[in-house]
Amino acid sequence: MRRFVAASAQCVVASLLAGCVDSEGGRSEPAESATVAAPSGASDPPPIDSRRVSIYSAVIHDVIEYRNGPVFVWTQLCEHADEATAHYGSCPETLTTPEQDAIVALLAEDVPNLSFMAETETVAQDMLDGAGAELVRLGPIEELHEVVEGDTRFVRIQVPAMHIFSIQVPAMYICGGLCGGGSVWEVEQTNDGWEVIGPASGYGEWIA
């Protein structure tokens, strides 16, 4: 479902690889957030939100082009992470180490060479060109709620509500100097787990 071509992708790749990123939501109702205990350790980390882990795993699995090559995912979750630009909004969240480990475990069969990297790290261009490597950038999970106040209207909020209308995740991938794409992806829960069903309503998909 890759629709729109972004001519600026090459500039995006150059800026990202140089480490110059500026840090400044009729379907089935999603289940309640479940938690699974993280491996016990000396510091006893908090439980992992399995819903959040499953949603991000579905997005990573869907957006990447090459399943068997190295896949690097940024740990910071930044606003507007889908946009074809080197400048993003603030990064209010981070994937914790237990969450990273859980995502790696969930995708081990289909994406065996998955790893995570901090925002300030860089990946050499030769890791991308001809090597099948990819970089993935994710944003915070956004829940679009249905709010009834006289007439029905839809608003984007970040707090629980009676009815979740849509779950959306901004994300982009880079697979070379002129290879990449991104969108705000709509994710829904099915009988087989969480799945990306395509760009969210009102969003296209850029591709290069």
Secondary structure in CASP SS format (residue, H / E / C, confidence):
PFRMAT SS
TARGET T0000
AUTHOR 0000-0000-0000
METHOD secondary structure of the structure
MODEL  1
M C 1.00
R C 1.00
R C 1.00
F E 1.00
V E 1.00
A C 1.00
A C 1.00
S C 1.00
A H 1.00
Q H 1.00
C H 1.00
V H 1.00
V H 1.00
A H 1.00
S H 1.00
L H 1.00
L H 1.00
A C 1.00
G C 1.00
C C 1.00
V C 1.00
D E 1.00
S C 1.00
E C 1.00
G C 1.00
G C 1.00
R C 1.00
S C 1.00
E C 1.00
P C 1.00
A C 1.00
E C 1.00
S C 1.00
A C 1.00
T E 1.00
V E 1.00
A C 1.00
A C 1.00
P C 1.00
S C 1.00
G C 1.00
A C 1.00
S C 1.00
D C 1.00
P C 1.00
P C 1.00
P C 1.00
I E 1.00
D E 1.00
S H 1.00
R H 1.00
R H 1.00
V H 1.00
S H 1.00
I H 1.00
Y H 1.00
S H 1.00
A H 1.00
V H 1.00
I H 1.00
H H 1.00
D H 1.00
V H 1.00
I C 1.00
E C 1.00
Y C 1.00
R C 1.00
N C 1.00
G C 1.00
P C 1.00
V E 1.00
F E 1.00
V E 1.00
W E 1.00
T E 1.00
Q E 1.00
L E 1.00
C C 1.00
E C 1.00
H C 1.00
A C 1.00
D C 1.00
E C 1.00
A C 1.00
T C 1.00
A C 1.00
H E 1.00
Y C 1.00
G C 1.00
S C 1.00
C C 1.00
P C 1.00
E E 1.00
T E 1.00
L C 1.00
T C 1.00
T H 1.00
P H 1.00
E H 1.00
Q H 1.00
D H 1.00
A H 1.00
I H 1.00
V H 1.00
A H 1.00
L H 1.00
L C 1.00
A C 1.00
E C 1.00
D C 1.00
V C 1.00
P C 1.00
N C 1.00
L E 1.00
S E 1.00
F E 1.00
M E 1.00
A C 1.00
E C 1.00
T C 1.00
E C 1.00
T C 1.00
V C 1.00
A C 1.00
Q H 1.00
D H 1.00
M H 1.00
L C 1.00
D C 1.00
G C 1.00
A C 1.00
G C 1.00
A C 1.00
E E 1.00
L E 1.00
V E 1.00
R E 1.00
L E 1.00
G C 1.00
P C 1.00
I C 1.00
E E 1.00
E E 1.00
L E 1.00
H E 1.00
E E 1.00
V E 1.00
V E 1.00
E C 1.00
G C 1.00
D C 1.00
T E 1.00
R E 1.00
F E 1.00
V E 1.00
R E 1.00
I E 1.00
Q C 1.00
V C 1.00
P C 1.00
A C 1.00
M C 1.00
H C 1.00
I E 1.00
F E 1.00
S E 1.00
I E 1.00
Q E 1.00
V E 1.00
P E 1.00
A E 1.00
M E 1.00
Y E 1.00
I E 1.00
C E 1.00
G E 1.00
G C 1.00
L C 1.00
C E 1.00
G E 1.00
G E 1.00
G E 1.00
S E 1.00
V E 1.00
W E 1.00
E E 1.00
V E 1.00
E E 1.00
Q E 1.00
T E 1.00
N C 1.00
D C 1.00
G E 1.00
W E 1.00
E E 1.00
V E 1.00
I E 1.00
G E 1.00
P E 1.00
A C 1.00
S C 1.00
G C 1.00
Y C 1.00
G C 1.00
E C 1.00
W E 1.00
I E 1.00
A C 1.00
END
